[in-house]
Amino acid sequence: MQVLKKLLTPSLESFIILIIFSAIMWFLPYMLGIPYLQPSYPFQVFGTFTWFTLSAGWAHFIQFFCQIAIGFVLMRWCERWQLIPLRSAVPFTIGLFIMSIIAEIQFFDSRMVALLLFLLATRDLLSMYSYNGEKVSAAFNIGFFMTCAAFFEQKYLYLLIVFVFGMVLFSTFSWRTFFALLSGILVPLFLACGIFYLSDNLDFLTVIVSQSHVYSFEQSIPLFSSDVLFSGMILLLFLISLVSYFSVSLNFKLHVRLNFFFINLAFVLTSIWTSLFFQSVDKLLFVPILFFILLLSFFFSTNQSKFANIAFIIFIVCGLAYRVFNLIGF
């Protein structure tokens, strides 16, 4: 049983089959005639101003191609910055599978723009340590991208804490990078205020600030039983990957160990962040899911044992069951 070994370097035909399988899982509600939870998805800025609205069908269709692109990005990151110490297509496989079974992250709207800006900021953080990238400009870009992301989903502003921890972990945090980060935060705020001032819309800006939800912590919402069980499986896999890593961590280079530690730290912090704003879980869940995809890919790429292969098959079976049970409301 060498399923994982075949996934490290799959053929072009395997990639095509994977995308087709992902499409079936993605569009399963449409094929079964299950209606969407809401008829349309507004593309909002500042949480109040709606630029345009997409029908649920189009939002679902566009997001499918976005998730394929994200899968390739994660695979490229793992290779370029050695988030995984060997060349592997597992991040693409696991990424596509997880994104295809979680309904809350399958619709394109303003939250997707916020996520893409978050990915750009994460890329700059990783480049600060790897390849000796320009640290000051990268810190500025992080502040700039994350503030712009907050224009589309205000709670992304809290994720700056993750990047500060990352800079400290990678030993790139200094007074220069701190002020660069602060400048990156202030520039888009200054530009936004300038646009409102020049267009004589300061009253509208006041309304936006007064209606901001960046400080509000909402109450929790009810979950399906399948959501609770799937969350438990994610926690179990997270713990298994940690135990597996620490048993062989000395075999990896320092930058690989630092990358793995950051991914796990980011997963924990963003999971806490999502739980604090659980009423908006459909808008925030994608971020911890991305880090979970990376840490799970590390485990399945570096562990070719019989146990890992069995765990991978069980994970796929449970994921398929979760998709079906979640669609029928269990």
N, C-alpha and C positions, 0 to 999 in steps of 0.2 A: 504494500500500500504506500505509493510514493506520489500522492496527489500534490503535495506542496512542492516537491522537486520539479514537477512538470510546470507549475505555475511561476517558477522563478524566471524562466525564459520561454514563454509560450510562443507558438507560431502565429502568423497573421490570421490563419483560419480560426485559431483559438480566441484571438481578440474579437473577431467578428461574431463568433458564437456567443461570447460573453456579453457583447453589446446587445445582441438579439434577446438573450435571456433576461438581461436587465430591462429591456423595453417591455417584455411581457409582464414582468413584475411591476413595472412603473405604470403601465396603462391597464392593469388588471381591473381597477374599478370601472373604467369605461367599458371594457369588454364584458363585464358582468352586469352592466346597467345600473351600477350604484351611483347615485347623484353626489355631486360635490358638496362639501359642507357649506360653502358660500358661493353665490353665483358669479362674483367678480372679485378682483384683487386690485385695490387702488395703489397707484404709485405716488407715495406721499413724501414731502420734504418738511422737516421740522415737526412732523407728526400731525400737521393741521392742513397744510396746503397740498392739494391733489393736482398733479400735473395731468395725469391721464389714468384710465382704468382699463385693465385687461379682463376679458371674460375668463372664467375658471379653466375652460378648455385650453385657451391659448397660453395662459400662465403655466399650466401643467405641461404643455407641449414644449414651450421655450426652455423651461427649467430642465427638461430631460437632456438637452444638448449642453446646458451649463454644467450639469453634473458629470458628463463625459469629459468636458474640458477640465474640471476640477480634479478628476481622477488622474488625468495625464499630468497636471501640475504637481500633484502630490508625488507621483512616481518620479518626475523630473527632480523635485526637491531631494528625494531620498538618494538619488544618484549623484547630484551635483554637490550637496553638502554632507553627504555620507550620514544621513539620518539613519540609514541602514548600511552596515559595513560591507555590503556586497550588492551587485546589480540584481534587481528584483522587480518583477511586474506584479508582485503581490499587493502593493498599495493600490494599484489600479483595480485589481480584482475585488479586493475587500471594499474599497471605496465605492465602486459601482454597486456592489451588492447591498451594502448598508444604506446607501442613499436611495436605493430602489424599494426598500421595504419600510421606511419610516415616512409616513404620510405627511407629517408636519413640515417637512423640509422640501416638498415637491412642487412648490408654486413660486413663480417668478413675480416679484414685486420689489418695493424699495429695500426690503431686508436683504435681497440678493446683492444690491449695489453696496450696501454696508459690508456684507461679507467679502466681496471682491476687494474693497479697500482694506479690510482687515488682512486679507491674504497678501496684499502689496506691502503692508507694514511688517508682517511676519517675514516676508522675503528680505526686507532691509535689515531686520534684526539678525537673521541667520547670516547675512553677508557681513555684518560687523565683526564676527569672529572668524568665519571661514574666509580664506583667501585674502585676509588682511584688508578688507574693504574699507572705504573712507567712513570712519566712524561718525564724524560730526555731521556730514550730510545725511547719513543713514538715520541718525537720531532725529534730525529735522524732518525727514520724510515720514518717520513713524508718527511724530506728533501731528504732522499735516494730514496724513491719511486717516488717522483715527478720529481727528476732529471732524473731517469731512464725513466719515462713516457715521458719526453721531448726528449729523444733519438728517440722515435717513433713518437711523434708529438710535435714539438718544442714549440708551443704556450702554451702547458701545464705548462711551466715554470712560466707564469704569475699567475697561480692559487695558487702559494705560498702565495699570498696576502690574499686569502680567509682563508688559514690555520692560518696565523698570526692573522687575525681578530677573528677567532674562538678561538685561545688560549687566546687572550685578553678577549673575552667574557666569557670564562669558568674560568677566573682567574688563568690560568696555565702558563702564559707568564712571564718569569724571565730571568735573565742573563744566568742561567744554561741552560734553554730550548732554549734560543736564540742561544748560542754557539753550543748546540747539533744539532739544526736545520741547522746551518751553516756547521757543520761538515758533516752532512748527505748529504748536497748539494755538498760539495767538494770531498768526497770520490769517488763517481762514476765518477766524472770528472777526478780525478787523475788516477783512474784505466783505464779509456778510453784512456787518453793521454799516459799512460804507455804501453798499448797494441799496440798503433800505433807506439810508439818509439821502442819497442822491436821487432816489426815486420818490422821495417825500412819503415814505411808508413807515415812519417810526412808530406810528400807532399800531400798525400791524405787527411790528417787531415786539412791542410791549405785550400784545395779546399772545404771541408765540411763547414768550418767556413765562408769562403767567400761567399758561396751560401746559408748561413743560412737566413731564412725568419722570425726569431723571432722578428725582429724590424720593419718589414714592415707592414703597415696598408693598406689593399687593398680597392678598391672601391666596392660598393654594386653590387649585381647581381639581375636580374629581378626575380619576384616571380609570381606564379599562383595566381589567385583570391582566390582559395580555401586556399592557404597558408596564405594569409592576413586575411581571415575570421576566420580560425582556430586559428591564433595567437591572434586575438581579443577575441575569446572565452577563450583562456588560460588566458589572462589579466583579463577578467571579473571574471573568477573563482578564480583567485588569490586575487582579491579585495574582493570578497564575503567571501572567507575563512578568510581573515584578519578581516573583520567586525564581522564575526561569532565568531572568536577566542577571540577578545577583549571584546565581550559581556559576555563571561564566563571565562575569563582567571584567575580570582581570585580563581576559583574552583580547579585549578591544582597546583601541587607542584612546587617548585622553579626550579628543574632540568628539569621538563617538559616544563616550560615556556622558560628556556634558550635554550633548544633543538629546540623548535619551532622558537624562534627568530633567531637562527643560520641558520636553514633551509631556512627561508625567506630571510635572509641577503645573504646567499650563492646563492639562486635563482636569486636575483637581480644582484649580482656581476657577476655571470657567464653568465647571459643574456647580460649584458653590454659587457663582454669579447667576447661573440659570435658575437655580433653586430659589434664590432670593427674589427673583422676578418671575415666579412660576406662572403667573397669569399670562405672561407674554412668552411662554415656552416655545410656541410655534415660530416666533421671530428670533429666538436666541439659541435654540437647540443645535443649530448647525455648527456653532463654534466648538463646543466640547466634542461633538461627533467627529470633527476633523482631526482633533488630537487623538481621539480613541482609534480612528483608522490608522494613524501613524504608529501608535504603540502596539496595536494588534499586528500590524504589518511587520514590525520589528520582530515580534515573537515568532510568527509563522515563517518568516524569511530565514531566521538564524537557527531555527530548531526543526530539524528534519526527522525527529524521532517518531516512533510508532504512536506514542501518546499525542504528539502534536498533530499528526495526520488524523487521528481519531477525533481529537478536539475540534479540528477544522471542519470535519464532516458533520459533527454534532451541531456546531455553530451554524452551518448552512441549513441544516434541517430545521433547527429551532427558529432561524430567521424566516424561513418560508412559512412555518406554522404561525409565527407572529403576524406576518403580513395577512394571511387569510383570516385569522381570528380577529385581528384588529379591524378588518374591513366589515365583518359581520357584527361588530360591536361587543365582542367578548372581552 
